[in-house]
Amino acid sequence: MTVKQFLKGNAFKSLVVLLIIVILCGGVLSVCNHFLFVSDEERNLRAYSKLLTDDSVKEELAIDQTVSLSDGSVNKVCLTEKGNYLVQATGTGGYKGGTVTLWVLVNCEDGALAGIGKVQYESNTAQTLMANFNASYYEEFTKHNDEIASGALFGIEEEEGVIETVVTGTTKSSNAIVNAVNAAIDYVNAAIFGQGGTPVTPSDSLLYTKNIKSVTATVSRKKVDYSIEVKQIGNVHDNFVIDISVDKDARISAFEIKTNGSSVVGDTKYADKMADMANLLVGKNYEEIKALLGTDAVEITDTSSTDASLTTGATESNTMCLIAAAYATGNYDWYVNSGAYTKNVKSVTATVSRKKVDYSIEVKQIGNVHDNFVIDISVDKDAKISAFEIKTNGSSVVGDTKYADKMADMANLLVGKTYEEIKALLGTDALEITDISSTDASLTTGATESNTMCLIAAAYATANYATFIG
Amino acid sequence: MNKYAKITFNGLIQNNPTFKLMLGMCATLALTTSAMNGVGMGLTVTIILTLSNTIISLLRKVIPGSVRIPAFVVIIATLVTIVRMVLDKFIPDLYEAMGVFLPLIVVNCIILGRAEAFASKNPVFDSALDGLATGLGFTLALTILGIIREFLGKGSLFGIQIMPFSIGFFSSAAGAFFVYGICIAIFTAIVNAVSLKQKRRKALNFAAPFFPRR
């Protein structure tokens, strides 16, 4: 076939016609795009107008990167004309480790957070059942403003201080939604009103550890629930076990003596004098408690400086209560912000016995891992792991052994290792693990994310060992 | 029945794309969780179908047969993209509600099917009418499905709450198949009944001269 024949043939004609159609269509689309393009600014204005029916955005604020949020992040913050804050927040912990992004209108009055004005869904990653959340679900967040203003947060579990907001069957997605709303609340509290959330300089060691026998601490967002066993001092009959909650403003919100060691059981001589301690300590922060202790020492052996007017006749028992309260408030920032890997850890039970620390650590789920891990770890006096046992294996659903079986060797791998050796397996110096790519992939092929969670628990136990020992 | 009435009847009832030909089922099942979504999707497809049929009919003598399918796809894709831009600009709520199914109209069997089967062989006006009728048939079907599923699944109609309770099943994918199946059964029963009645009438008319009244 010659060139002339090709140019006269049907194939060439077809090519030319198709090419012309494509060029014409391209031209039409270019013109349409010029007139119909929707800019990011216009999209934001649309979102704002949906949320702000009788208000408007005054200015977009820069994100305060120093604010640390435990289960979410903030992408955009705007101040409205009425002095409220419009926050676009992303909550983690959704189905398959996905996220949910929401717009949250945070109402403010008299320089304080007053509640939630509106919650509007924006987008998600990996959440397949978002259609289950209708408008009335999002409205529920606006019906608890008194509780929110007094420091409560939303949650998916029924517990004190938590407003339950779970949709059965989509618990994980509910969790991500709740985390997004809480992230917005936490951010406004921390960045705008300066309450909690602000990182502190990590302390070299925990305060009052020499007076404490064991501590169970559960960190939930910015709230820490402690169960503290205080060592007996002076003439007090036995150790005290005291449950204390410290809220996001670093003040005691609950104080309950679970085991009263002031005197033998049945002898009410001193026990009765302890009843008022809760009333005395709830609402106090570390500085106020330290003033009652009357000393700056972080190990209390002498009770003479304790405010004797507290409960006359039971000064030593009072001091033990004050030590527990001082531990809870004085170490609050460490538990929330400063301890190595605390952002990856949901709760910790640590029992210190001489130079040995026995931990029960709940590690937060990362990536595609099904659920949190609960791992018991013992660290001996040489700061090496002496025991490692996975109590709750979150690698996959119950009965699915696909990944669960791959965890069996983690104990053999980690027992005997120091912090530096575990850090080498993690492959990073970061004290918060969000990226698992640096983890030694040869550990147990196919379960790298679950392996990383085990390594985080081991790293927490060994890295913070010296701090717990004091 | 004249030519235009027949084209209209075919598009709406006789060759209804949803209840009769069962085309474009992905969007049908996924988007009919609410009546408004059904109306929106249906009208969007109607506009694209009418325009694509018109343009393809106009170009039917220019486009060589060997490249007709790619040419149709380019034209349909262009129209879908334009409609997408218009919706994003002026009706963003509908644009968001349609989500991924809006760009997927490009590969909707109904549009390519009518282009190939009708528009590429018929004059412009007939093709435009065919596109409009088929699109309205699709809209009708999606609206019916949307109304049933929204009423039962959410207790509302066009976003207005009517019932204090709802049956979540009808909002799910399984509920979509269930309602779709029931609707097809009812539609087929009605069409068959009407068709049978017409056949009987024709038969009687045909037989009338042989059995004169006394």
Interface residues (C-beta under 8 A of the other chain):
Chain A: N10 A11 K13 S14 L15 V17 L18 I21 V22 C25 V28 L29 C32 N33 L36 F37 V38 R46 A131 N132 N134
Chain B: T33 L59 V62 I63 P64 S66 V67 P70 A71 V74 I75 A77 T78 T81 I82 M85 V86 D88 K89 P92 K154 G168 S171
